[in-house]
Amino acid sequence: MDLFSADEIANMHRTALRMLKELGIKVLLPEAVALFKAGGARVEGEMVYLGEDMITAALALAPKSIEGRAGARDRDILLELGSLVFQPGAGAPHATDLERGRRPGTAQDFTDLIQLTHHFDIFQMMPPLVEPQDIETHIRHYFTLARQLTHTDKFPFIFSRGTPQVMDSFEMLRDFRGVSDDDFAADPYCYTIINTNSPRTLDRAMLQGLIDFAHHGQLSIVTPFTLMGAMAPITVAGAVTLSHAEALAAITLSQLARPGAPICYGTFTSNVDMKSGAPAFGTPAHFRASLAAGQLARMIGLPWRSAAGSAANLNDVQAANENQMGLWGSLMAGATVIIHAAGWLEGGLTVSYEKLITDVEVLNMVAELCAAAQAGPDEIGFDNALTHVGPSGHFFEAPQTMARYSTEFYEPVVHSYDNFGTWSERGAQDASSRATRIWKNILAQDNRPDVDQARVVALWDFIAKRTAEGGALPES
């Protein structure tokens, strides 16, 4: 679905190029400044001014299709325009559920949410759902990656918090997967999120992560986080143009670091509440911004990341409405990766166990809609349905119904289709209460992929050795 005309989108792209050429972007890492300068950019201290030619060349080098290697081959992902990958909410400092309430994220929360994400096939990539704040920052990266490697075989996430942590993580992942350095560099086995600091600033840690991931052939998803009326112009067109410029600068750097490095165009643009300044999500402006970003992504031809999410404080009707509005904005915009598609509350401050479950229901239905529909003779059913039922009859016992009754319709995870009497007899539980029972049952099952125990031992030996050596502090 298009929001703007082709001419308007082309003008937004031209304006983004003009912004980078005339206004420039602040680059806070000397190594990145040097790469930009070597690539032909004009440099004045920390301000870098990019010409159109170097940006166009970078876009030509960036791969249009990316294959991510997961722990199991049937978990591999394909990122390109026209494909669709979901992730739950990511990066929250808090977790919440109906039994324990809202709390700072812990190692147990991180583990629980990884297991819930692993359980549902609708999620194909692992995000860092919550920060395990009871683990010190110099060893936290060991824990978060080890939990992903041992509790799921889906495509994992690695934080970009400085080269020492990234190199530790690459070594852990390489050895656990049993791949050589050359094989690791040939295909992405993990991804990271690179956020810009709007307006027009690229931070040290994010720049270093972008360069490190490019050098090693791993995937970066570049995501300016622009809020209209705050760190971006108040209009959709202005905010998305700023976001586009920042993404183009980061994409260009990735290709200067390594031509052909896997890179995903990303946007996350919504508005603030102009009465309070608080972020708002699932709004008409958020929806429109996704549509505009999709048009720009299609114009440059790169796979791209969008997002859903909610500013609600608990898993209520507001949370459901906002998440669905954000989700459908991303879907109708043709997003390749949709992050924060389940569980996200408070504008990203909290991940809810119950909301993750109730949002899964909607994502499953989207997947059902994406499945190919058929209308052959057997589906139309003249011989196996229509001829078997006379006027005013019913189709419950028709051969077509009997052959398909257990598979034809989507089976809900948490929704209840009981009538009022049956629902009352079963405890009159609302969806959030049913979701509590579901996530507890999943965690009780403790299903994990089969992993090589020798590699698990080696993984924890590496972590013990590096922890004894002092770990690796995050860099800012």
C-alpha angles and dihedrals in degrees: 000000000000124000100182133034120262089253092053092050091048089051091050089053092048090049091051089052090048090049092054092045100044105024099028131198129267112243116192100188117079092209090056091047089053092051092050091048092049088051092057104269122142111242130201108175106296093346115098123193116200125203122221093244095061092047092049090049091051092051089052091053097046111097116251092205126040127189114203118204113223129188091269123038093232087058094058113124133218117211116194138114106293097030123102129212127174132208130180122237117303144199100022120156091209139050128200141186135166095257103045102024129214115334142152110283115265139192088260092052091050091050094045094050092047088054092048090049090049091051096060116068090204088079112072101170130051117230129187093259097185137003110250094224095180088070119077116250095239091062101025093097090060092055098044094050094041090054090051093048095048101035102042141021095209126114106291135222127227124194119237099222101137136316097274092057093043093050091049089051095047091052092049092049095044094051095043092051091045096231129142124243090254094050091047091053092047097060135023112255095174142012141218136200117240112197123192121218102238131249100048102310130123114198127221099246094045092047092049090049091050091052095044093049092046093049091052097042095247126141124265122189106205110211125175107198104213124176114197112239094017118054092357137043114285094243126080091233094050096044095047091047090054091047090049092052093051092048091049091053092052093044089051091052091051091055092046088054092049124353110234094019110160109258133168122207110231140188135177109176126161136139137261126237100257091210095058108010090237119142116258127201137189090034127139088255090053089050093049093047090055091051092051092047090051090055091051091047091052090048093056092036100229129134108255144202127224133167146222121198142139139243092206118121097223140017097278138125091286090056092049094046095048095045092050093048091051091044095051091045088057093044095049089046091057098243117185096204122026112196126190088029093143139026100010118139137167093027091298101320093109140030114207121211091209095046091052088058097044092047090051087064091062093043090051089053090051089052089050089053090051092056114102114263121219132205105182125138092277092053094045087049106204092149101030100038120004097052091049097059126063129204113304090010129122135241100221092108099033113126091243091054094046091051095049109026095105097045110027100083133050111263110221124233100206108356117103123216094184117130117246095266096051092042090053093048090053093056103279091256121178122224094267092053091049089048090056090057091048098051091045091053092050092051091046090056089055093197113183134168120264109262134184104262092207088060091048090054091048090049094055091043089056091048092049091049095048092044090054088051090055101267117238125293117223115254122227 
